[in-house]
Amino acid sequence: MVVDRTGRFVLVANYTGGNFAVLPIRRDGSLGEATDLKQDSGSSINAERQEGPHAHCIVLDPANQFAYAAILASTDYDLQFDAGVEN
């Protein structure tokens, strides 16, 4: 989980669900509904060990433009992030 540099969004990696999401931070500090969701469908070559994707982390670059996400048994993601839009 990471808060973007503007302090307006939280980016999360969901290990169990195998996805990444962007959630707005409301004025009261609570989180709003996800404005973007990326779901992976990969799995391990060893099905006994892993039946589906497991997102491990998501981080933002220092310029607050790109999110880098690691997920077990699939391709890692390089995602463009724009705090000026809702997704």
Buried (B, 14 or more C-beta within 10 A) or exposed (E): EBEBBEEEBBBBBBEEBBBBBBBBBEEEEEEEEBEBBBEBEBBBEEEEEBEBBBBEBBEBEEEBEBBBBBBBBBEEBEBEBEBEEEE
